[in-house]
Amino acid sequence: MHLTLIRHTSVAVPPGVCYGQSDVPVSASFRDEAEIVSGKLQNRVFDVVYTSPLSRCTALARHCGYAEAETDHRLMEMNFGNWEMKNWDEIDDPRLPLWFDNWQTCPTTNGESFQQLMNRIGHFTNEIKKQYPDNTRVALFTHAGVIRVMGILCGLFAAEKAFDYRVSYGDVIEMSL
């Protein structure tokens, strides 16, 4: 299966704020950034297009001509629970140091762990692999955490190296599953 992973454009959230699954607005530069992404996708043909239901992804999918993309909640960013919309430096939670020491398996307070995110994305990929033939071209409008998990599932790097893999706003990344 051929995957094209598209990360949403920048958001109107101050730097240093944890926003995971919060449905935050796109930045004022959305139109310009979305035009660049649209240009990157111009000559590509997809058999199926999915998007995270968060507006920063659905808006980009619509702008790029995929208003009918199928939304799937499993493509949402990691759930940071009580930490959502808080500045990382101001999170006063005794679980925060535990999570930083063991982010792969320690869930955030009332949120999820990276392993839970991997399980969620694994269920999604297993489902689409059963549903579509190997040569299917799939586009996913999604988030950096999901793209990192897909990199792990596609064998590009090990889980412990996930955050070494840089994913920028508006990136269009090819992988094979």
Secondary structure as the mmCIF struct_conf table of DSSP 4:
data_model
#
loop_
_struct_conf.conf_type_id
_struct_conf.id
_struct_conf.beg_label_comp_id
_struct_conf.beg_label_asym_id
_struct_conf.beg_label_seq_id
_struct_conf.end_label_comp_id
_struct_conf.end_label_asym_id
_struct_conf.end_label_seq_id
STRN STRN1 HIS A 2 ARG A 7
STRN STRN2 VAL A 11 VAL A 11
BEND BEND1 ALA A 12 VAL A 13
TURN_TY1_P TURN_TY1_P1 PRO A 15 GLY A 16
STRN STRN3 VAL A 17 CYS A 18
TURN_TY1_P TURN_TY1_P2 GLY A 20 GLN A 21
BEND BEND2 SER A 22 SER A 22
HELX_LH_PP_P HELX_LH_PP_P1 VAL A 24 PRO A 25
STRN STRN4 VAL A 26 VAL A 26
HELX_LH_PP_P HELX_LH_PP_P2 SER A 27 SER A 27
TURN_TY1_P TURN_TY1_P3 ALA A 28 SER A 29
HELX_RH_AL_P HELX_RH_AL_P1 PHE A 30 LEU A 41
TURN_TY1_P TURN_TY1_P4 GLN A 42 ASN A 43
BEND BEND3 ASP A 47 ASP A 47
STRN STRN5 VAL A 48 THR A 51
BEND BEND4 PRO A 53 LEU A 54
HELX_RH_AL_P HELX_RH_AL_P2 SER A 55 HIS A 63
TURN_TY1_P TURN_TY1_P5 CYS A 64 GLY A 65
TURN_TY1_P TURN_TY1_P6 ALA A 67 GLU A 68
HELX_LH_PP_P HELX_LH_PP_P3 ALA A 69 ALA A 69
STRN STRN6 GLU A 70 THR A 71
HELX_RH_3T_P HELX_RH_3T_P1 HIS A 73 LEU A 75
BEND BEND5 MET A 76 MET A 76
HELX_LH_PP_P HELX_LH_PP_P4 GLU A 77 MET A 78
HELX_RH_3T_P HELX_RH_3T_P2 GLY A 81 TRP A 83
TURN_TY1_P TURN_TY1_P7 GLU A 84 MET A 85
STRN STRN7 LYS A 86 ASN A 87
HELX_RH_3T_P HELX_RH_3T_P3 TRP A 88 GLU A 90
TURN_TY1_P TURN_TY1_P8 PRO A 94 PRO A 94
HELX_RH_AL_P HELX_RH_AL_P3 ARG A 95 ASP A 101
BEND BEND6 ASN A 102 ASN A 102
TURN_TY1_P TURN_TY1_P9 TRP A 103 THR A 105
HELX_LH_PP_P HELX_LH_PP_P5 CYS A 106 THR A 108
TURN_TY1_P TURN_TY1_P10 THR A 109 ASN A 110
BEND BEND7 GLY A 111 GLY A 111
HELX_RH_AL_P HELX_RH_AL_P4 PHE A 114 GLN A 131
BEND BEND8 TYR A 132 TYR A 132
TURN_TY1_P TURN_TY1_P11 ASP A 134 ASN A 135
STRN STRN8 ARG A 137 THR A 142
HELX_RH_AL_P HELX_RH_AL_P5 ALA A 144 LEU A 153
TURN_TY1_P TURN_TY1_P12 CYS A 154 GLY A 155
BEND BEND9 LEU A 156 PHE A 157
HELX_RH_3T_P HELX_RH_3T_P4 ALA A 159 ASP A 164
BEND BEND10 TYR A 165 TYR A 165
TURN_TY1_P TURN_TY1_P13 TYR A 169 GLY A 170
STRN STRN9 VAL A 172 SER A 176
#
